[in-house]
């Protein structure tokens, strides 16, 4: 995909990877960048940086998403690239006494943002993109969507579902000219990671949001499905496929390390 002149929408654009994506798209020559976030003030800050437009929206709410996307297509123009980047971590396991500890409300909130936001965007845009002969979706998931997440089943499970939907969207509409890229980083220097000091995602180093955005835009240019800014993740995936039982044992060992660190704290 060539970004020149394209209308690009980025959710979760108030900070972190979302803001970095907006800045990178603007630098790459995008025609108009729309910064979307629940935080209207921060979204407006991002939009001002790129000469774009800001929208406040709860991406987990279908009606809000429909209204926002309709207004963009009517007032600005047809969306070429939809970056569904917004995501939430969800509650962290306090003592590892029950991995299913999180409330149903917590599960539903994470499901709405981490999974259904992607579904909402596709439900609205796919028919329009098909009519136009194609379009592009970029979904921010996580390495947790390929491996899992020690300390948060909510995050690991919903990010698995996000990857699964991206796969279904990619093969389900490839013949319609619609392309999909899914971003699966480990540790990224964002407020989400800073708020989780002992997060195992930090084990292979922390990348800047700008580095992740650069890798993502290159993958979109190349029309590659999977972006792994931390190359170690590919080997972890291979280990999982080669010997699932050994991989489960390794994750259990990682959890013991993480639990011991929390107990000391």
N, C-alpha and C positions, 0 to 999 in steps of 0.2 A: 504494500500500500504506500502510495505517495501522499504525504500529509499536506502538500501545497494546496491552499484554498479550501481545505475540508472543514466541515462543521463537526466539532468534537465536543462531546459531553463527558465530564468527569465527575463522578460522585465521590463523596468523602474528600472533597477538595479543600477543606479548611486548613489542612496541615499535612505533614508527613508525605507519604507516597502520592497522595492525591494532588497536593499542591505542586510537588515536583513534576508530576505528569503534565499538569497545566503549563508550567513554565517550559518544559521540554517541547511540548506540542507547539507552543507559540514560537519558540526558537526555530522549530523545524518548518515553520511557514504555514501553520494551520490558518484557515481563513477566519474562523471564529471559535473561541474556546468558551464553553459554558461551565462554570464552577458551581457544583451543587453540594450542599451540606445542610445538616440539621441546624448548624450554627450559622445563622444568616450573616452576622457581622464578619466572621472569619471568611466565609465564602465570598463576601463582597471585597475583602482585602485581596484575596487571590485573583478575583476577576479584574480588579484594578491593575494588578501587576502585569496582566496579559492583554489588557484592552478588551476584555470579554464581558460576559454577562453572568450575573449571579442569581441562583435560585435557592431558596430555603425549602427543603423537602425531607420528609420522613420516607426514605426509600423502601422501608418495609411495608408501607401502606400503598396498596394498588391504586386507590383513587387519587392520591397525591401524585404518584408517579405518572399516571395517565394524564392528569391535568398539566403537569410540568412538561412532559414530552410533547403533548399537543400544542402547548403554547410556543415551545421552541420551534417546532416544525412550521407553525403558522407565522410567527413573528420574525424568525431568523432564517429558517430554511431547513431542508431535509438533513437529518442527522446521518453523517457518513461513518463516524466512529463513536461507539457507546462504550465508555470505560466504566464498568460497574466496579468501583474500587472500594466503596464503603464497607466497613466490617467492624465487628466488636469481638472482644476477647471472651467475654462471659466469665462467670465466677470460677475462681481457682479453688481446687480441693484443699480444704484447711488442714486435714489430718490424715487423709487417705484411708479413712475407716469405711467409706462406701463411695465408689467411683460414680455412682448415680445420685449423689447427694443433692445436686442442684434442683431447685424448684421447677415446676412445670412452667411457671411464668418466665423464668430465666431461659429455659429451653426454647419457649415460643418466641421470645425476643431475639435470641441468637438466630433461630431459624428464619425469622422474618427478614433480618438484615443480611445475614451471611449467605442465605440461599434464595429466599423468595424475591429479594430485590433484583437478582439476575433474571428470575422468571418473569417478574413484572415487566422489565425492560424488553425482554424478548417477545413477550406476548403482544406488546404494543408495536414494536418496531419490525418484527419479522415480516408481517404482511406488506408493510410499506417498502421494506428493503427488497422484497421479492418483486414487487411491481417496478421498482427502480433498477432492477438488474443486479442488485448486490448491496453489500454493506459489511460492516466490521464490528465485532464485539470483543472487548478485552475485559476479562474477569480477573480480579485480584482474589486469589484463594490463599494458599500458604503451603509450605512444605508439610505442614500438619495434615493437609488434605491428601497427601500421598503416603505419609508415614503414620502419623498420629500425634497426639499432644499429651505428654506426661503432665499431670496436674490439672487438666481440663478436658474432660470427655465432651463437654458442650462444644468447645472450640474444635476439637479434632473431628468430631462426628459431623458438625455442620460444614466444616471446610471439605471433608470428604464428599459431602453431597454437592458442594459448589463445583468441585472438580468433575463429578459425575454429570452434572447438568451441562457444564461446558463441553464435555465430550459428546453428549447427546445433541447439543446444538450444532457442534462442528460437523458431525457426520450426517445429521438430519437435514442440514440445509447447505451442504457443500455444493450440491448440484444447482442450487439457486443463486450461486455466486456470493454467498455469505461466508465470511471467514471468522475464525475465533482464535484468540490467544488467551491462555490462562497463565497467570503469574503465580509462582509458588516459591517465594523466598523463605529463608530462615530469619535470622536476626537482622532487623533493620532499625536504624536509629530514628525511632518515632516515639511519640508520647505513649502509645500502647505498650511498647517494649520497656520504656523507662519506668512505667508503673508496675513492672513485674521483675523485680531485681534478680531473682534466682531462676528466671525462665531458661529451660534447657535449650531454647532456640538460639541462645547466645554462644553455644559451644563451638561453633565453627567460624566465629567472628561476626562483627556487626558491620553491615554496609550502610552507607548513607542513602537517604531517599533518592538523591540525585543519581547515584550509581544504579539503583534499581530502575528508575525511570528511563535512564539511557539504555539499559539492557532490554527493557520492555519495548521501547520504540523501535529498536533494531529488529526485534522478533516480529513486530507488526510489519515493518518494511519487508522482511523476508517471508512473511505469512507463515511463520512457524507457530505450532500449537502451544508448545510448552516452553516457558521461560524459567530457568533455574539459575538465578544470580549467584547462588552458592553451589558450585559444581559438585561438592561432596554429596549432595542429595541424590544425584544419579546413582552413585554407588550404593547408598543406603536403600534405594528402591530395588537395585539388583539383588542385594543381600536378602531383602524381604521375599522376593520372588524365588530365589534359589533355595532358601530354607526357612519357611515361615515359622516353624517351631523355635529355631535358633534365634530368629529375629524377635519373637515374643519374649524369649528369655533375656535378650539384650535390652529390650525396653523395660522389663521388670528390674533389671540391674540398674538402669538409668533412674527409674523411679525410686529405688532404694537410696541412691546417692542424693537425689533431689529431696527426699523425705528427711534424710539425715541432716542435710544442710538447713532445712526449715526447722527441725527440732533444736538445732544449736542456736538458731536465731531466737 
